[in-house]
Amino acid sequence: MAVDGLADLPDVVDQAVRRVVREALTNAARHAPGEPVTITMTVAERLVTLEVGNPLTGRVGRGSGLAGVAERLRLLGGELAVTAADGLFTLVARVPLT
């Protein structure tokens, strides 16, 4: 994954970040089709933080896709937080650059 201004990510972190983005975009397309999606990624102090948000158009389910992403991040020492509030669905993934 190439992002202007950021150093190359280690392969395992790059793969995890790609998986998070893919799952978040799949969910947005399924649950909020046609709505805008924002993606922000920062790297600071050896930690990658990825935030994906889209309008909340219905109820939030408990599918296996996000559970799989959360487990992958956990195995890398990271975490996944999902919130649905104020009309916005937000997913925040954090993973260390180890």
C-alpha distance (Angstrom), angle and dihedral (degrees) to the residues before:
residue distance angle dihedral
M1 . . .
A2 3.78 . .
V3 3.78 120.5 .
D4 3.80 120.3 175.0
G5 3.78 113.0 -109.6
L6 3.80 96.0 12.5
A7 3.78 128.0 103.0
D8 3.78 118.9 -116.1
L9 3.77 112.3 -82.1
P10 3.81 121.6 -127.3
D11 3.82 109.8 -96.5
V12 3.81 95.5 -110.6
V13 3.83 91.6 50.6
D14 3.81 91.8 43.9
Q15 3.81 90.3 53.3
A16 3.81 91.9 48.4
V17 3.81 92.2 49.3
R18 3.80 91.1 48.7
R19 3.81 90.3 50.6
V20 3.81 91.5 51.3
V21 3.82 91.9 49.5
R22 3.81 92.5 46.4
E23 3.81 92.9 49.7
A24 3.81 93.1 44.5
L25 3.81 92.2 50.2
T26 3.80 91.5 46.0
N27 3.81 89.9 52.5
A28 3.81 92.6 46.6
A29 3.81 91.5 50.3
R30 3.80 91.1 48.5
H31 3.81 99.8 42.2
A32 3.82 103.2 26.8
P33 3.82 106.2 25.0
G34 3.78 114.3 -171.6
E35 3.80 93.7 10.3
P36 3.82 121.3 124.0
V37 3.80 119.3 -98.3
T38 3.80 124.3 -156.5
I39 3.79 121.9 -154.6
T40 3.79 122.2 -171.4
M41 3.79 124.9 177.5
T42 3.78 125.7 -176.5
V43 3.78 133.0 176.9
A44 3.79 115.7 -155.4
E45 3.78 133.2 152.0
R46 3.82 93.6 -3.8
L47 3.81 92.5 -53.3
V48 3.80 128.6 112.1
T49 3.79 114.0 -150.3
L50 3.78 118.2 -169.0
E51 3.80 120.7 -173.5
V52 3.79 122.7 -172.6
G53 3.79 121.9 -178.5
N54 3.78 137.9 176.5
P55 3.80 136.8 163.6
L56 3.79 114.4 -76.9
T57 3.79 105.7 -121.8
G58 3.79 101.0 166.7
R59 3.75 143.0 -4.3
V60 3.79 121.6 -44.5
G61 3.80 114.5 -113.7
R62 3.78 131.8 -157.8
G63 3.79 102.6 -120.4
S64 3.77 124.9 167.9
G65 3.82 94.9 -117.1
L66 3.79 96.4 75.5
A67 3.81 91.2 40.2
G68 3.81 89.2 56.6
V69 3.80 91.5 48.6
A70 3.81 91.1 48.7
E71 3.80 90.9 51.5
R72 3.81 92.5 49.1
L73 3.81 90.6 51.1
R74 3.81 91.6 46.4
L75 3.81 90.5 54.3
L76 3.81 88.0 55.6
G77 3.81 92.5 49.0
G78 3.79 92.7 -100.3
E79 3.78 136.9 115.1
L80 3.78 143.0 -140.0
A81 3.80 124.9 -143.3
V82 3.80 122.9 -171.9
T83 3.79 124.1 -170.2
A84 3.77 134.0 177.4
A85 3.79 111.8 -167.2
D86 3.79 141.1 129.2
G87 3.79 91.8 15.5
L88 3.81 94.1 -56.4
F89 3.81 131.8 107.6
T90 3.80 109.6 -151.8
L91 3.77 130.2 -175.3
V92 3.82 119.3 -169.2
A93 3.79 119.8 -171.7
R94 3.79 123.4 -173.6
V95 3.78 123.6 -172.0
P96 3.81 129.5 168.8
L97 3.79 121.2 -123.0
T98 3.79 94.8 -122.4
